Amino acid sequence: MQNFASLFEQADRLQPRVPVAVAGGDDTTVIEALAETTRRGWTQPLLCGDCPSMQRTADQCGVDHSLFQWVEADRPASTAVALIKESRAAMLMKGQIATPDLMRAVLDSQSGLRTGATIGQIVLMEIPKDDRCFLLTDTGINLRPSTEQLFEMISGAATISQSIGCRSPHVAMMAASEKENQAMPETLLASMLQEMKSTYSHNTSQTGQVDFTLHGPTSFDLAYSKTAIQRKRLTDERFHVADVMVFPNLLSANLTVKAIMYTAECSFGGTLFGAACPIVFMSRADDVATRIRSIAFALSQVTCSA
């Protein structure tokens, strides 16, 4: 799986620039990140919001106005989504805007970006000290996904994994234990999803299913560390370090990803998948570097689908 340095190199070779519709451009980290990606030749930003206010923020950052196209918008999320629908942009970016406002525009049944697939957040995590890169989902959207939604998210995450260099990803269905336990329903999900995978694999052309191996139930130590697998003497082929970790609910996913972000020496970036285009999607509290990494991650999905 590619790390962020590799994704940056890939974006540096990208031609032509990818037009990015930004919902809520009045933020220093958004403007500074997009100024850098535009100077590098990655992006062509269209900033949606209050133009005078956004331009004042650009002035505060010392950023040249000519790097951006300014789009006046009372409802930045709806305007940015409309730019995607009109093919004026190929990628959407969450800026200084609340998640519910963005998602209302994305999920609108008439004017939104629904494709029929489950939409979820996926985060690429890189931990250099362990030479580990892996994906986590869904860390930001679905509270309690159904088994059908989980399977769609697994397929979507596996596709993204392939787009960043992992041809046959190992996907772990996460739980607190590697043993099935009726008192812990999440430990039973892996078996149910394996049955769904077996059923759908008979017609991959219809489902669009990509090649992946599903493991689980898997505790975090086993999904993360080959050493943990060896120490527990788990020689069964069901146990393998994960390229993709899929969580049973938002609580477990969000707590895990934020615990890693705030306590480990790591790099990360995130997007939404399942919509009509990749969506750069992280917290409004993120710094410039995280926004740039998220853009590079999203660009790999644009170029893969192009």
C-alpha positions in Angstrom: 0.0 0.0 0.0 1.3 3.4 -0.9 2.4 5.8 1.8 1.8 9.5 1.7 5.2 10.3 0.2 4.3 8.0 -2.7 0.8 9.6 -3.1 2.5 13.0 -3.2 4.9 11.9 -5.9 1.9 10.5 -7.8 0.0 13.8 -7.5 3.1 15.7 -8.7 2.9 13.8 -11.9 -0.8 14.4 -12.3 -2.0 16.1 -15.5 -4.1 18.1 -15.9 -5.0 19.8 -12.6 -8.1 18.4 -10.9 -10.8 21.0 -10.3 -11.9 20.9 -6.7 -15.2 22.4 -5.4 -14.7 23.6 -1.8 -17.7 23.9 0.5 -16.7 26.7 2.9 -13.5 28.3 1.8 -13.2 30.9 4.6 -10.5 29.2 6.6 -6.8 29.7 6.8 -5.9 26.0 6.8 -8.1 25.3 3.8 -6.7 28.3 1.8 -3.1 27.5 2.7 -3.5 23.8 1.9 -5.1 24.5 -1.5 -2.5 27.2 -2.3 0.2 24.6 -1.8 -1.5 21.8 -3.8 -2.3 24.3 -6.6 1.3 25.6 -6.7 2.4 21.9 -7.0 0.1 21.5 -10.0 -2.4 19.1 -8.3 -5.6 21.2 -8.0 -7.7 23.9 -9.5 -9.8 25.1 -6.6 -13.2 26.7 -6.7 -13.9 28.2 -3.3 -17.6 28.5 -2.4 -18.7 30.9 0.3 -18.7 34.7 1.1 -16.2 35.9 -1.5 -15.1 39.1 0.3 -14.5 37.2 3.6 -12.6 34.4 1.8 -10.4 36.9 0.0 -9.6 38.7 3.3 -8.6 35.4 4.7 -6.4 34.7 1.7 -4.8 38.2 2.3 -4.1 37.3 5.9 -2.3 34.1 4.6 -0.4 36.1 2.0 -1.9 33.9 -0.7 -2.3 35.1 -4.3 -6.0 35.4 -5.2 -5.3 34.2 -8.8 -4.7 30.7 -7.5 -8.4 30.3 -6.9 -11.7 30.7 -8.5 -14.1 32.5 -6.1 -17.7 31.4 -6.1 -20.2 33.5 -4.1 -22.6 31.2 -2.2 -25.1 31.7 0.6 -25.2 27.9 0.8 -21.7 26.8 0.2 -22.4 23.0 0.4 -25.2 23.1 -2.1 -23.2 25.3 -4.5 -20.1 23.1 -4.3 -22.3 20.0 -5.0 -23.9 21.8 -7.9 -20.4 22.4 -9.4 -19.8 18.6 -9.3 -23.2 17.9 -10.9 -22.4 20.5 -13.7 -19.0 18.8 -14.3 -17.2 22.0 -13.4 -15.3 20.1 -10.6 -14.3 16.4 -10.2 -13.7 16.4 -6.5 -15.5 17.9 -3.5 -13.8 19.2 -0.4 -15.2 19.9 3.1 -13.9 23.2 4.3 -15.1 25.4 7.2 -18.6 23.9 7.2 -20.5 21.7 9.6 -20.7 18.0 8.6 -24.6 17.9 8.7 -24.7 20.9 6.3 -22.4 19.1 3.9 -24.2 15.8 4.1 -27.6 17.3 3.5 -26.3 18.6 0.2 -24.5 15.4 -0.7 -27.5 13.2 0.2 -30.2 15.3 -1.3 -32.4 12.9 -3.4 -32.8 15.4 -6.3 -29.6 17.5 -6.4 -27.1 15.5 -4.4 -24.3 13.0 -5.2 -26.0 9.7 -4.3 -25.0 6.6 -6.4 -27.0 4.0 -4.5 -24.0 2.9 -2.6 -23.4 3.3 1.1 -21.4 6.5 1.8 -18.8 6.3 4.5 -15.6 7.9 5.7 -12.3 6.2 5.1 -9.0 7.2 6.7 -5.5 6.3 5.5 -3.2 5.9 8.5 0.6 5.8 8.2 2.7 4.9 11.3 6.3 5.1 10.2 7.9 3.5 13.3 6.1 0.2 12.5 6.3 0.7 8.7 2.5 0.3 8.6 -0.1 1.9 6.3 -3.7 0.8 6.6 -7.3 2.0 6.1 -10.0 2.4 8.7 -13.8 2.7 8.0 -16.4 4.0 8.7 -15.0 6.6 11.0 -17.4 9.4 10.5 -20.9 8.8 8.9 -22.9 5.6 9.7 -23.9 5.2 13.3 -24.9 1.5 13.2 -24.5 0.1 9.7 -26.5 -2.9 8.7 -24.7 -6.0 7.4 -25.6 -5.0 3.9 -24.1 -1.5 4.5 -21.0 -3.1 6.0 -20.6 -5.3 3.0 -20.9 -2.3 0.7 -18.3 -0.4 2.8 -16.0 -3.4 2.7 -16.2 -3.6 -1.1 -15.7 0.2 -1.4 -12.7 0.2 1.0 -11.2 -2.7 -0.9 -11.5 -0.8 -4.1 -9.8 2.2 -2.6 -7.1 0.0 -1.2 -6.4 -1.3 -4.7 -6.2 2.3 -6.0 -3.3 3.0 -3.7 -1.4 -0.1 -4.6 -2.8 -3.0 -2.6 -3.9 -5.5 -5.2 -5.5 -8.2 -2.9 -6.3 -6.4 0.4 -6.8 -8.2 3.7 -9.9 -6.8 5.3 -10.5 -7.3 9.0 -14.0 -7.1 10.6 -13.1 -5.6 13.9 -14.4 -6.7 17.3 -13.1 -6.8 20.9 -12.3 -10.5 20.6 -11.2 -12.9 17.9 -13.7 -15.5 19.2 -17.4 -15.6 18.4 -19.5 -14.8 21.4 -23.3 -14.6 21.4 -23.1 -11.9 24.1 -21.0 -9.8 21.7 -23.0 -9.5 18.5 -20.2 -7.7 16.6 -18.1 -10.9 16.9 -20.7 -12.7 14.7 -20.6 -10.2 11.9 -17.6 -11.6 10.1 -19.3 -15.0 9.5 -22.4 -13.3 8.2 -20.3 -11.1 5.9 -18.3 -14.2 4.7 -21.6 -15.8 3.6 -22.6 -12.6 1.7 -19.2 -12.5 0.0 -19.5 -16.1 -1.1 -23.0 -15.5 -2.5 -22.0 -12.3 -4.4 -18.7 -13.8 -5.7 -20.8 -16.0 -8.0 -21.5 -12.8 -10.1 -18.7 -10.3 -9.6 -19.6 -8.4 -12.8 -23.0 -7.5 -11.3 -21.8 -6.6 -7.9 -18.5 -4.9 -9.0 -16.8 -6.9 -6.2 -13.1 -6.6 -6.1 -10.6 -9.2 -5.0 -10.1 -9.2 -1.2 -9.8 -11.6 1.7 -12.2 -11.0 4.7 -11.0 -11.9 8.2 -12.7 -11.8 11.5 -13.7 -11.3 14.1 -10.4 -9.5 14.7 -9.2 -7.6 17.7 -7.1 -4.5 17.1 -3.8 -6.1 18.2 -4.2 -8.9 15.7 -5.2 -6.6 12.9 -2.3 -4.4 13.5 0.6 -6.5 14.5 2.1 -9.7 13.1 4.0 -10.1 16.4 0.7 -10.3 18.3 -0.5 -13.0 16.0 2.7 -15.0 16.5 2.7 -14.5 20.3 -0.9 -15.8 20.5 0.2 -18.7 18.4 -2.6 -18.2 15.9 -1.5 -20.1 12.9 -5.0 -20.2 11.3 -5.3 -18.5 8.0 -8.2 -16.5 9.4 -5.6 -14.3 11.1 -3.5 -11.8 9.1 -2.5 -8.2 9.6 -5.1 -5.9 8.0 -4.8 -3.6 5.0 -8.3 -2.4 5.9 -10.0 -2.4 9.3 -13.8 -2.2 9.1 -15.6 -1.4 12.4 -19.1 -2.5 13.4 -20.3 1.0 14.4 -19.3 4.6 14.5 -18.5 4.6 18.2 -15.7 2.0 17.9 -14.4 3.4 14.7 -14.2 7.0 15.8 -12.7 6.3 19.2 -10.0 4.1 17.6 -9.0 6.5 14.8 -8.9 9.5 17.1 -6.9 7.6 19.7 -4.3 6.8 17.1 -4.3 10.3 15.7 -3.8 12.0 19.1 -1.4 9.5 20.7 0.8 8.0 18.0 3.4 9.5 15.8 1.5 9.1 12.6 0.2 10.8 9.4 -3.3 10.5 8.2 -5.9 11.8 5.7 -9.5 11.0 5.0 -12.2 11.0 2.3 -15.7 9.9 1.8 -16.4 7.1 -0.6 -19.7 5.9 -2.2 -20.7 9.2 -3.6 -20.5 10.3 -7.2 -17.0 11.7 -6.6 -14.3 11.5 -4.0 -14.9 13.9 -1.1 -12.0 15.3 1.0 -13.5 14.9 4.4 -11.8 15.5 7.7 -12.4 17.6 10.8 -12.6 21.4 10.7 -9.9 21.3 13.4 -7.3 19.7 11.1 -4.1 21.4 10.2 -2.7 22.3 6.8 -0.6 19.1 6.5 -3.6 16.9 7.2 -5.6 18.7 4.6 -2.9 18.3 2.0 -2.6 14.6 2.8 -6.3 14.2 2.5 -6.3 15.9 -0.9 -3.5 13.6 -2.2 -5.5 10.6 -0.9 -8.6 11.8 -2.7 -6.7 12.5 -5.9 -5.5 8.9 -6.1 -9.2 7.9 -6.2 -10.0 10.5 -9.0 -7.1 9.2 -11.1 -8.0 5.6 -10.5 -11.6 6.1 -11.7 -10.7 8.4 -14.6 
